[in-house]
Amino acid sequence: MEATGLKRRLGLGLLTLYGIGVMIGAGIYVLIGSVAGEAGSYTPLAFILAGVIAAPTAVSYAELTSRLPQSAGEAAYIAKATGSDALGAILGFGVAMIGVISAGAVLQGGVGYLLALIDVPRPLLIVAGGALLAAIAIWGAVESLMFAAILTIVEVAGLIIVFGAGVSVEATAFAPPLGDLAPALAAGA
């Protein structure tokens, strides 16, 4: 009997659009407003600091994927490094839970935008949106990535519209008052 496995159906285009969509959806549409609400005129500095903090993780993941180019690389790395499949499974479960929590945060942000368009109770919209996304994921990996690609195109179109609107507005220079930095930090502490 011939051994069967999963067929490789995901291409570079779909995976690239998925990655871009996650960054735009979570990073721009959901996160910027929250950060701007807290950091005010220091928002660009907050994102620069976040990038510096995230850089070692990005470099570690790049190294990890080059050494163990397979799915669930983190779990495979821990299992191989420690010789314990159980530790690899625990880490894999943890990574999956991080994905669920991250998806929930993005869903919350997306629901916030939908509430501006339709008058539905927030909890109902969260449950319905989560169920719809779960159904698409159950339908298939390629189908869910195609759905994500369509959403990415919509997100990019939205950014182009915002950029176009921003070009027509008189620009102001970003120069946070450095004298205000100490009181702002003290107030946050």
N, C-alpha and C positions, 0 to 999 in steps of 0.2 A: 504494500500500500504506500502511495506517495505521500510524503509529509507536506502538509499545507500550512501556509502562514498568511499573514496579512499582506495584501498587495499594496505596493507603493503607488498611491493615487494622488498624493498631495504634491503639487509643483511649487517651484520657487515663487511664481507670481502670486498664488493664493496665500502662501505663507508670508510673503513680504507685505501684501495688503493687510493681512491679519495683524502683523506686528505694527505697522503704521497706524492702523485703526485703533489698536489698544493704546498706543502712545497719544494719539490725538484725542480719543474719547476720554480716557482717564486723565491724561496729563493736561490737556487744554480745556476741554469742555467742562470737566468735573472739578479739577483741582485748582485752576487759576483763581476762580471766584472765591473759594474758601481761603486760599493763601492771601489774596489781596485784602480780604476782609480782616485778616489778622495782622499782616505785615504792612499794609498800606503802601506808602511810597518805597518801602524797602523790599517789595515783592521781587524785583529782579535779583537783588542780592540773596534773598532766600532761596531762589531757584539755583543760583550759582553755587551756594553752599550745599544744597541738596545734591547737585551734580558731582561736586567734589567728594561728598560722603559716599555716593553711590558708585563712583569710579572703581574702587577696589573690587566691589562685587561684580561689576561688569567684566573687569579683567579676569577675575577668577572663573566666571562662567565661560569666557572665551577659551581660557586654558583648559577647563574641564571638558568642553565639547570637542576640543581638538584631540584630547587624549582618550576620551570615551564617547565616540560619536554615535550614541544610541539614545532612544527615548528613556526617560527617567534617569538621566545622567547622574543627578545628585545621589540617588539611591544606589545606583551601580557603583559609584565612586566610594561611598561609605562601605558598602558590602565588600568591595575589593580591598579597600584600605584596612578594614578591621577583620576581614574574614568572617563576618557575621551577616548572614542574609536577614536575620531578624532586625538588626540595627538599620540595615538598608530599607527594609519594609517600613519600619517606624518613621524613618526620615521621609520616605516616599509618601506615607500617609500625611505627614506634617506639611509637605509641599502641596499636596492636594488640598488640604484644609486652607492653606494660605491662598490658593487659587479661588476657593469658594468664597472666602472673606473678601478678597479683592473684587471678585465678580459682584458680590453684594454691594460693595461700596460704589462701584460703577453703575449698578442698577439703580441705587438710590439717587445718584446724580442725574441719570437719564430720566427717571420718574419726575424729578424736579422740573425738567424742561417740558415733559408731557403735561404736567399739571398747569402750565401756562396756556396750553392749548385746549385741554378738556377738563371738565369739572367732574372728577371722580374722586372718591376718598383715596388718600395716599396708600393706606395698607392694601386696599383692593387692587390698585394699579401695580403695586410691588409684586403681589402674589401672581396676578395675571401675567405681568411681564416676565417674571421668573419662570412660570409654567410654560409660556411660549418659548422662551430661550432653551429651557430644558427639553421641550419637544423637538426643537430644531436640532439640538445636540444628539438626541436619541435617534433622530432620522438618519444622521450619518455625519462623519467627519468632513467629507468634501462638501456636503450640503451646508453644514454650519459655517465652514470657511467661505463658501460662496455668499452666504447671507452676510457674514462679517465684511466681505469685500464690497458688497453693495452699500452697507452702512458706512464704510470708509470713504467711498466715493461721495456719499451725501455729506459726510463730515468735512471733507476737503472742499466741496462746493460751498459749504457754509463759511469756512475760513476765507475763501476767495471773496465771498460777498462782504464779510466783515472787513477784510483788507481793503477792498474797493471803497467801502464807506469811510474807512479811516484815512485813505489817501486824500479824500476831499475835505478833511478837517484840518485846521491849522495846527501844526505840530508844536509841541512844547518839549523842551529839553528835560531829560531826567537828571535831576541833581538833588538827591535827598539831602536835607540839611544835616550836616555831620554833627552840629551842636546838639541836635535833638536825639542823637543816637543813645547817649548815656541814660537820659530819662526814659526813653522808650524801652531800653533793656531792663532798667530798674522796675518799671511798671509791670513788665512781663514776668518778673521773677517772683 
